[in-house]
Amino acid sequence: MDRNFKRREYAVKLRKTHSVILVMSTLGLILYSARDGDGSSSDSVSLADASESPALGATRWIMRPVHERRDKTVTYTVMHPVYEQRTKTIRYTQLTPIRETRTKLDGITGNSSDYVVCKMVPEDKERTVDYTVCKMFPEQRTKNVSYTVTRMVREELSVD
């Protein structure tokens, strides 16, 4: 047999066992509360401090929930963005074309001729750039929180 098959089979058996235990315990609680509700065998349920006197009646202790409202102050940190506008100046060199007219003298004929020369001249330039920077800053905050606490208190119940 495969090892995983055995594990699955064991898991199914375990789930069935838990289900049976859960059903049995629920049934036991139902029977216990039904038996205690009509008053039969109530002295087996009462606590050891319960005093029974034929003249005064029986005293039982019961547990009941008490809801208590509480407030507390909680301090926590929140990161929030802060946007900042910045300006930066960029300096750079750009080659700019310049047309220059020159005259050439022909040594044989003695004629002059004009021609155009294109030169690249370096020119210093600057440009301003606007940009946004986002920074996260911590901020301490406090908050009042209300919550409810449930406690079980023991109360004396007189049965006449």
N, C-alpha and C positions, 0 to 999 in steps of 0.2 A: 504494500500500500504506500501511497504517496504521503510524505510528511505533512504537506499542507492540508491534505484531506483529513488526516487525523486531528490536526489543529482545528479545522472547521467543525468537525464532529464534536470535539471537546467543547468548543465555544457554544454550539447549539445546546448541548446537555447542560452547560452552566446557565445559559439563559432560561431554559425550562425550569431548572431548579430554583432560580431567583424568582421566576413568575409564580411558582407554586408557593414559595415562602411568603411572597407579597400577598397573595390571595388569602392564605391561611391567617396571616397576621391581621389583615383587614377584617376578615370574618370574626376573628377573636375580639377585636375592638368593638365591632357592632354588637356581638353577643354580650360583651361586658357592659357596654353603655345601656343596652336594653334591660339587662338584669338590674342594673343600678338605678335606672330611671323609675321603676315601679316600687322601689323601696325595699325589695327583698334582698336579704343578705347585705344590708348596708353596714352592719357592724364589722364585717370583714374588710370593708374598704376604708373605714375611718382610721385615722392615724392613732398612734399610741397615746398622744396627749388627750384624746377625746375622753371626756368624762361622761359617764352615764349614771344618772341618778334617777330613780323612779319618780321622785317628786319634781325635779327640775326639767327633765327631758334630756335628750342626748345632744352633745355638742360635737359638731364636725368642723373641720377646717377645709376650706376650699381655696383653690388658687384661681385668681382672676387677673386678667391683663389690665395694666394701668398705662395709659398713653401719656407721655410727658413731652411737652413741646420745649425744644432747646434752640438756642441761637449761638452761633460762633462766627468769629471773624476769620476769614481765609485770606492770606496774602499770596499773590501769584505774580508771575512776570509775563508780560505780553510783549512780543516783538512787533513794532510797527514801522512801516517804511516812511522815510523822510526823503523827499525829492529835492535835489539841489541843482539849480541852473549854473552852469559854468561856461566860461569863454576861454578859448585857447587861440593864441596867435601862432601860425605856422609860417616860418621863413624858408624860402627856397630860391634856387637860381633857375631861371628859365632862359633858354636861348631864343632870341628874337631875330627874325630875318630883317636885314636892312638892305635896301637897294642903293647902290652907289653908282653914279655915272662917271665913267672915266674916258679920257681922251688918249688915243694911241696915235703916235706920229710915225708914219711910214718913212723909213730912212732913205729909201730909193726914190720914191716919187715925191716925197715931201708933203703928202696929203695927211690930214688928220681925220681920224674916224672915232666916233663916240660909241661906246658900248656900256652895257649895264652889268655890274657885278653884284651878286647876292652874297652878303656876308652874314654869318650867324654871330651875334653879339650877346654875351651873357648879361642878364639883367636880374638884379635882386628884387624879389617880390615878397609880399606877405599877404596872408589870407587869415581872416578871423572865422573861427568855427564855434558855433554854439552847440552844447550838448547837455544832457541831463544825467545826473548820477543819482542812483538810488542806494541809500544806506539804511540798514535795519538797526534801530535803537531799542534797547530794552526799557520797558516802563513798568514800574511796580504798581500794582493795583490791589486794593482790598475790597472784599465783598462780604456782606453779612449773609450768612446762610442759615435758614431755619429748617430744622428737621425734627422728626418725631421718634422718640425712643419708647419701646414697649417693654415694660418690666412685668414680671409675674409677682403678685403680692399674695400673701396668705391671709385669709380672712376667716373669722370665726362665724360659723353658721349655727344658730340654735334651732334644733328640731324639736318641736313640741309634740 
